[in-house]
Amino acid sequence: MICGQKSDDSRGRQVRTSSRPTKQWFQGGNLHNATVAKWKIATNQNKLATASDWLAATNWKGHLNTPADFDRLKVKAQMLVGAIEETAKAEGSDALKVNEIGAIIMTMANDLGP
């Protein structure tokens, strides 16, 4: 059945399927210019998608060609999220910008590339 079509359920009632495609793990990040305070209350999915955007635009630019590449990117994005989380624990960090923290981590880390 195609998404968005009507069908009958087991009781003969019409049911409409969702026409929205499933969001990928790397989609929907919106923390690119957020403060640490906003980062702390964001969902893990949002953090992961934002981190993957940063990596895809820098260390991984030109290296995302296969599904396996995206699998490896996810691992690296999880590592970046973890590093930002550790930094965000510091007292008085709430006003810092996470994009600046992420940039420093990506510049200094030697294990976030492809």
Backbone as a chain_set.jsonl record, in Angstrom:
{"seq": "MICGQKSDDSRGRQVRTSSRPTKQWFQGGNLHNATVAKWKIATNQNKLATASDWLAATNWKGHLNTPADFDRLKVKAQMLVGAIEETAKAEGSDALKVNEIGAIIMTMANDLGP", "coords": {"N": [[0.839, -1.168, 0.0], [0.48, 2.259, -0.692], [1.763, 5.092, 0.999], [-0.523, 7.297, 2.527], [-2.779, 6.369, 1.337], [-6.113, 5.014, 1.569], [-7.298, 2.227, 3.435], [-8.852, -0.858, 4.47], [-9.295, -1.825, 7.847], [-8.951, -4.647, 10.109], [-11.56, -4.872, 10.93], [-13.079, -3.873, 8.952], [-13.214, -1.126, 8.834], [-12.396, 2.049, 7.429], [-9.067, 3.146, 7.141], [-6.595, 5.602, 7.227], [-3.358, 5.768, 6.022], [-0.253, 7.147, 7.16], [1.091, 9.93, 5.449], [3.478, 11.058, 5.774], [6.946, 10.758, 5.406], [9.252, 8.638, 7.185], [11.36, 10.112, 9.576], [14.82, 10.423, 9.242], [17.693, 9.578, 11.275], [19.55, 11.619, 11.146], [18.229, 13.92, 10.495], [16.483, 17.007, 11.128], [17.814, 18.433, 13.116], [18.199, 21.291, 15.141], [19.843, 22.851, 16.676], [21.994, 24.39, 16.072], [22.858, 27.028, 16.597], [22.47, 27.217, 19.27], [22.46, 27.789, 22.841], [24.265, 26.336, 25.617], [22.431, 25.942, 27.657], [20.003, 25.585, 26.256], [20.697, 23.338, 24.775], [20.939, 21.415, 26.809], [18.278, 20.799, 27.445], [17.264, 19.747, 25.17], [16.151, 17.135, 22.887], [17.659, 13.876, 22.567], [17.714, 12.995, 19.93], [17.604, 15.396, 18.49], [20.014, 16.562, 19.276], [21.819, 14.668, 18.207], [21.244, 14.839, 15.445], [21.957, 17.503, 14.961], [24.708, 17.458, 15.605], [25.553, 15.699, 13.611], [25.1, 17.256, 11.362], [27.054, 19.266, 11.689], [29.407, 17.703, 11.497], [29.084, 16.592, 8.921], [29.352, 18.829, 7.353], [31.956, 19.513, 7.683], [34.464, 17.719, 8.727], [33.521, 15.387, 7.445], [32.807, 16.119, 4.911], [32.164, 15.393, 1.572], [32.52, 12.688, 1.975], [30.315, 11.099, 2.368], [28.896, 8.738, 0.948], [27.766, 6.208, 0.854], [25.414, 3.944, 2.47], [26.839, 2.739, 4.565], [28.732, 4.671, 5.136], [27.122, 6.602, 6.347], [26.373, 5.178, 8.586], [28.824, 5.035, 9.947], [29.236, 7.765, 10.302], [27.19, 8.293, 12.119], [28.116, 7.061, 14.461], [30.335, 8.68, 14.981], [29.057, 11.144, 15.315], [27.62, 10.587, 17.626], [29.745, 10.37, 19.377], [30.655, 13.022, 19.335], [28.418, 14.349, 20.401], [28.517, 13.249, 22.981], [30.933, 14.348, 23.909], [30.294, 17.063, 23.909], [28.265, 17.002, 25.79], [29.734, 16.376, 28.104], [31.257, 18.717, 28.376], [29.185, 20.499, 28.782], [28.462, 20.004, 31.365], [29.982, 21.544, 33.01], [30.163, 24.007, 35.532], [28.508, 27.097, 35.177], [28.354, 27.101, 32.418], [26.086, 27.483, 30.886], [25.498, 29.732, 29.238], [27.22, 29.544, 27.129], [27.904, 28.962, 23.624], [26.875, 26.177, 21.791], [27.755, 25.573, 19.225], [30.271, 26.7, 19.097], [31.609, 25.247, 21.038], [31.396, 22.706, 19.884], [32.893, 23.159, 17.527], [35.467, 23.576, 18.553], [35.956, 21.083, 19.731], [35.807, 19.403, 17.442], [37.982, 20.381, 16.015], [40.142, 19.8, 17.675], [39.955, 17.065, 18.224], [41.082, 13.9, 17.083], [39.695, 11.781, 16.164], [37.201, 12.012, 14.938], [36.776, 12.048, 12.261], [36.288, 10.612, 8.918]], "CA": [[0.0, 0.0, 0.0], [1.215, 3.512, -0.763], [1.437, 5.993, 2.105], [-1.547, 8.28, 2.231], [-3.95, 5.708, 0.796], [-7.052, 4.446, 2.529], [-7.467, 0.779, 3.377], [-9.751, -1.358, 5.504], [-8.627, -2.557, 8.916], [-9.486, -6.0, 10.3], [-13.003, -4.8, 11.191], [-13.741, -3.291, 7.797], [-13.232, 0.331, 8.9], [-11.359, 2.672, 6.611], [-7.943, 3.693, 7.875], [-5.667, 6.33, 6.356], [-1.962, 5.637, 6.438], [0.471, 8.418, 7.224], [1.774, 10.287, 4.207], [4.781, 11.609, 6.129], [8.017, 9.766, 5.446], [9.927, 8.507, 8.471], [12.523, 10.984, 9.707], [16.096, 9.75, 9.456], [18.372, 9.989, 12.506], [20.357, 12.816, 10.91], [17.352, 15.015, 10.08], [15.721, 17.75, 12.122], [18.607, 19.126, 14.128], [18.017, 22.751, 15.105], [20.598, 23.417, 17.797], [23.24, 24.894, 15.489], [23.247, 28.283, 17.25], [21.891, 27.169, 20.619], [23.318, 27.866, 24.027], [24.338, 25.099, 26.39], [21.162, 25.804, 28.391], [19.017, 25.001, 25.34], [21.202, 21.997, 24.464], [20.661, 20.526, 27.935], [16.873, 20.383, 27.488], [16.889, 19.226, 23.852], [16.084, 15.679, 22.769], [18.875, 13.23, 22.068], [17.631, 12.963, 18.469], [17.947, 16.738, 18.025], [21.459, 16.707, 19.487], [22.51, 13.806, 17.25], [21.076, 15.409, 14.105], [22.76, 18.726, 14.901], [26.116, 17.053, 15.551], [25.829, 15.124, 12.292], [25.186, 18.382, 10.422], [28.374, 19.881, 11.841], [30.421, 16.801, 10.959], [28.891, 16.454, 7.474], [29.794, 20.067, 6.703], [33.389, 19.74, 7.933], [35.307, 16.525, 8.653], [32.952, 14.356, 6.582], [32.406, 16.686, 3.619], [32.603, 14.588, 0.444], [32.75, 11.299, 2.378], [29.045, 10.423, 2.665], [28.491, 8.195, -0.343], [27.079, 4.925, 0.99], [24.77, 3.77, 3.779], [27.868, 2.433, 5.566], [29.322, 5.953, 5.53], [26.192, 7.227, 7.289], [26.478, 4.415, 9.84], [30.049, 5.486, 10.619], [28.985, 9.148, 10.721], [26.346, 8.267, 13.319], [28.992, 6.748, 15.6], [31.147, 9.874, 15.247], [28.15, 12.166, 15.843], [27.357, 10.204, 19.014], [30.947, 10.736, 20.132], [30.654, 14.48, 19.462], [27.372, 14.674, 21.378], [29.044, 12.896, 24.298], [31.949, 15.327, 24.302], [29.587, 18.308, 24.225], [27.57, 16.741, 27.057], [30.72, 16.493, 29.183], [31.568, 20.14, 28.515], [27.986, 21.174, 29.283], [28.344, 19.761, 32.809], [30.782, 22.531, 33.746], [29.404, 25.078, 36.177], [28.567, 28.38, 34.482], [28.471, 26.921, 30.967], [24.786, 27.607, 30.224], [25.443, 30.805, 28.241], [28.132, 29.255, 26.021], [27.276, 28.493, 22.385], [27.3, 24.807, 21.514], [28.493, 25.481, 17.965], [31.669, 27.017, 19.397], [32.138, 24.075, 21.743], [31.533, 21.659, 18.87], [34.003, 23.493, 16.627], [36.722, 23.325, 19.277], [36.113, 19.63, 19.866], [36.107, 18.833, 16.128], [39.33, 20.8, 15.631], [41.154, 19.168, 18.524], [39.827, 15.601, 18.241], [41.615, 13.255, 15.89], [38.935, 10.562, 15.9], [35.838, 12.309, 14.485], [36.736, 12.036, 10.801], [35.94, 9.342, 8.255]], "C": [[0.888, 1.237, 0.0], [0.788, 4.395, 0.394], [0.41, 7.013, 1.669], [-2.813, 7.662, 1.649], [-4.841, 5.212, 1.924], [-7.096, 2.939, 2.338], [-8.445, 0.387, 4.476], [-8.941, -2.073, 6.571], [-9.317, -3.905, 9.089], [-10.986, -6.01, 10.559], [-13.754, -4.141, 10.044], [-13.829, -1.778, 7.819], [-12.119, 0.883, 8.026], [-10.326, 3.338, 7.499], [-7.046, 4.406, 6.881], [-4.257, 6.147, 6.911], [-1.308, 7.004, 6.415], [1.166, 8.688, 5.905], [3.139, 10.9, 4.489], [5.831, 10.514, 6.103], [8.665, 9.749, 6.829], [11.167, 9.385, 8.487], [13.759, 10.14, 9.976], [16.773, 10.311, 10.706], [19.12, 11.302, 12.341], [19.524, 14.028, 10.499], [16.726, 15.715, 11.286], [16.514, 18.432, 13.211], [18.431, 20.632, 14.018], [18.747, 23.448, 16.251], [21.893, 24.081, 17.336], [23.745, 26.172, 16.159], [22.749, 28.364, 18.688], [22.947, 27.394, 21.694], [23.35, 26.493, 24.698], [23.029, 24.876, 27.15], [20.092, 25.162, 27.51], [19.417, 23.57, 24.975], [20.8, 21.006, 25.556], [19.225, 20.013, 27.946], [16.39, 19.806, 26.16], [16.835, 17.698, 23.872], [17.416, 15.132, 22.268], [18.88, 13.188, 20.548], [18.046, 14.308, 17.888], [19.454, 16.976, 18.16], [22.24, 15.91, 18.446], [22.423, 14.372, 15.834], [21.908, 16.676, 13.941], [24.241, 18.385, 14.787], [26.465, 16.467, 14.188], [25.899, 16.21, 11.225], [26.565, 19.022, 10.477], [29.452, 19.005, 11.229], [30.314, 16.673, 9.442], [29.397, 17.675, 6.717], [31.297, 20.297, 6.844], [34.181, 18.456, 7.689], [34.831, 15.505, 7.619], [32.553, 14.867, 5.199], [33.019, 15.863, 2.482], [32.803, 13.114, 0.752], [31.467, 10.53, 2.67], [28.438, 9.909, 1.368], [27.683, 6.908, -0.254], [26.355, 4.866, 2.334], [25.78, 3.46, 4.887], [28.561, 3.707, 6.043], [28.438, 6.647, 6.562], [26.187, 6.488, 8.629], [27.701, 4.855, 10.636], [29.9, 6.92, 11.111], [28.167, 9.17, 12.009], [27.185, 7.993, 14.563], [29.798, 7.984, 15.981], [30.284, 11.002, 15.816], [27.795, 11.863, 17.295], [28.546, 10.554, 19.902], [30.992, 12.246, 20.368], [29.601, 14.928, 20.47], [27.879, 14.382, 22.79], [30.068, 13.895, 24.803], [31.31, 16.665, 24.663], [28.856, 18.164, 25.557], [28.527, 16.89, 28.241], [31.064, 17.956, 29.442], [30.4, 20.888, 29.147], [27.779, 20.971, 30.782], [29.076, 20.814, 33.638], [29.895, 23.633, 34.308], [29.595, 26.379, 35.398], [28.644, 28.278, 32.972], [27.188, 27.213, 30.202], [24.729, 28.668, 29.13], [26.371, 30.559, 27.049], [27.361, 28.744, 24.812], [27.793, 27.093, 22.062], [28.036, 24.69, 20.187], [29.97, 25.809, 18.172], [32.339, 25.854, 20.122], [32.383, 22.946, 20.745], [32.704, 21.906, 17.941], [35.348, 23.224, 17.288], [36.981, 21.823, 19.38], [36.494, 19.012, 18.524], [37.514, 19.188, 15.67], [40.394, 20.026, 16.402], [41.112, 17.639, 18.496], [40.407, 15.015, 16.955], [40.826, 12.007, 15.511], [37.498, 10.814, 15.433], [35.701, 12.307, 12.966], [36.37, 10.675, 10.246], [37.026, 8.286, 8.388]], "O": [[1.942, 1.244, 0.636], [-0.392, 4.452, 0.74], [0.477, 7.534, 0.555], [-3.816, 8.355, 1.483], [-4.403, 5.017, 3.058], [-6.951, 2.437, 1.224], [-8.817, 1.211, 5.31], [-8.021, -2.83, 6.262], [-10.182, -4.261, 8.289], [-11.624, -7.054, 10.422], [-14.951, -3.879, 10.161], [-14.445, -1.186, 6.933], [-11.052, 0.283, 7.892], [-10.66, 4.004, 8.478], [-6.763, 3.874, 5.807], [-4.004, 6.344, 8.099], [-1.769, 7.91, 5.722], [1.759, 7.788, 5.31], [3.877, 11.228, 3.56], [5.642, 9.457, 6.704], [8.622, 10.744, 7.553], [11.937, 9.4, 7.527], [13.746, 9.253, 10.83], [16.445, 11.415, 11.14], [19.303, 12.028, 13.317], [20.091, 15.074, 10.183], [16.475, 15.099, 12.321], [15.925, 18.967, 14.151], [18.507, 21.188, 12.923], [18.321, 24.499, 16.729], [22.793, 24.306, 18.145], [24.955, 26.367, 16.27], [22.624, 29.451, 19.251], [24.145, 27.212, 21.477], [22.555, 25.61, 24.376], [22.57, 23.74, 27.271], [19.355, 24.29, 27.968], [18.56, 22.692, 24.877], [20.372, 19.891, 25.261], [18.976, 18.901, 28.41], [15.228, 19.418, 26.041], [17.398, 17.055, 24.758], [18.193, 15.839, 21.628], [19.936, 13.331, 19.932], [18.768, 14.352, 16.893], [20.085, 17.527, 17.258], [23.206, 16.41, 17.87], [23.417, 14.384, 15.108], [22.501, 16.892, 12.885], [24.95, 18.962, 13.961], [27.553, 16.713, 13.666], [26.68, 16.096, 10.28], [27.175, 19.291, 9.441], [30.323, 19.504, 10.516], [31.331, 16.647, 8.75], [29.823, 17.563, 5.568], [31.851, 21.182, 6.192], [34.525, 18.151, 6.547], [35.648, 14.835, 6.987], [32.011, 14.105, 4.398], [34.232, 15.66, 2.434], [33.218, 12.358, -0.126], [31.529, 9.408, 3.174], [27.581, 10.556, 0.767], [26.983, 6.557, -1.203], [26.651, 5.651, 3.235], [25.59, 3.879, 6.028], [28.933, 3.815, 7.212], [28.937, 7.214, 7.533], [26.017, 7.104, 9.681], [27.627, 5.027, 11.853], [30.371, 7.262, 12.195], [28.429, 9.984, 12.894], [26.984, 8.624, 15.601], [29.931, 8.303, 17.162], [30.728, 11.735, 16.7], [27.681, 12.78, 18.108], [28.373, 10.982, 21.042], [31.326, 12.698, 21.463], [29.869, 15.794, 21.303], [27.684, 15.192, 23.696], [30.074, 14.248, 25.982], [31.735, 17.324, 25.612], [28.832, 19.097, 26.36], [28.163, 17.468, 29.265], [31.151, 18.383, 30.593], [30.599, 21.801, 29.949], [26.998, 21.696, 31.4], [28.816, 20.958, 34.832], [28.99, 24.124, 33.634], [30.712, 26.718, 35.007], [28.965, 29.26, 32.303], [27.2, 27.194, 28.971], [23.97, 28.509, 28.173], [26.313, 31.293, 26.063], [26.287, 28.159, 24.958], [29.001, 26.854, 22.06], [28.866, 23.794, 20.028], [30.828, 25.248, 17.49], [33.493, 25.521, 19.852], [33.437, 22.311, 20.755], [33.433, 20.976, 17.598], [36.263, 22.702, 16.652], [38.096, 21.358, 19.142], [37.403, 18.184, 18.464], [38.17, 18.384, 15.008], [41.423, 19.644, 15.844], [42.134, 16.991, 18.722], [40.236, 15.577, 15.873], [41.244, 11.255, 14.631], [36.661, 9.917, 15.525], [34.61, 12.541, 12.445], [36.169, 9.713, 10.988], [36.872, 7.174, 7.882]]}, "num_chains": 1, "name": "protein.A"}
